[in-house]
Amino acid sequence: MQHAVHFADKSVFFVAEPPVRDAFVFAPAETGEVSRDKIVNFLETSNTVFIVAPDPDAAFARFAADFTVVEAAGGVVTNAAGERLMIRRNDRWDLPKGHIEPGEEPAACAVREILEETGVEAEVAASLCATWHAYWFPKTKRWELKRTHWFLLRTRGGRSLVPQTEEGIEQVVWCAPGEFAARAASSFPTIRRVAETLLEVKG
């Protein structure tokens, strides 16, 4: 299984075989060499790093051990017209998502966060994928590794779009499929991955 971790617009892949394309490759002699600080250092000069190891799962586990792992959920909401819901935050198009509360199931979290961030009530139709996103969180002064569980949801509409401005959301809009694809393509790698999975799910 290939693990991908994204640092904003930069990406780290844990694989068993070297990539065929030109990219920065690190092949550690021992799993213990796969530390957060070492990988972050590589990302200062490379946008994409491949960690090539006989056991990618073990290499990823060693890397993840240097973070506080947090869980989140979100999704792509579609309406009766076939449009998809997107939000705009920090001048980037994004998808609604948020942290899972104690005892909360990922699907329930996705429904709750979408309602809170956009004003849209939706029901889960299918599971899409999970993504990993790493970042330094100044508020807690720690490195966090966030796993976000993504879902496809459906709504019947009927409610106004209300951006959760206290969370920095500037806009909430419905997008036609082509517009959604174009906006996702210029967004973060995690959002691009969700968009790619959506195409697979919907055939």
Disulfide bonds with the S-S distance in Angstrom:
none
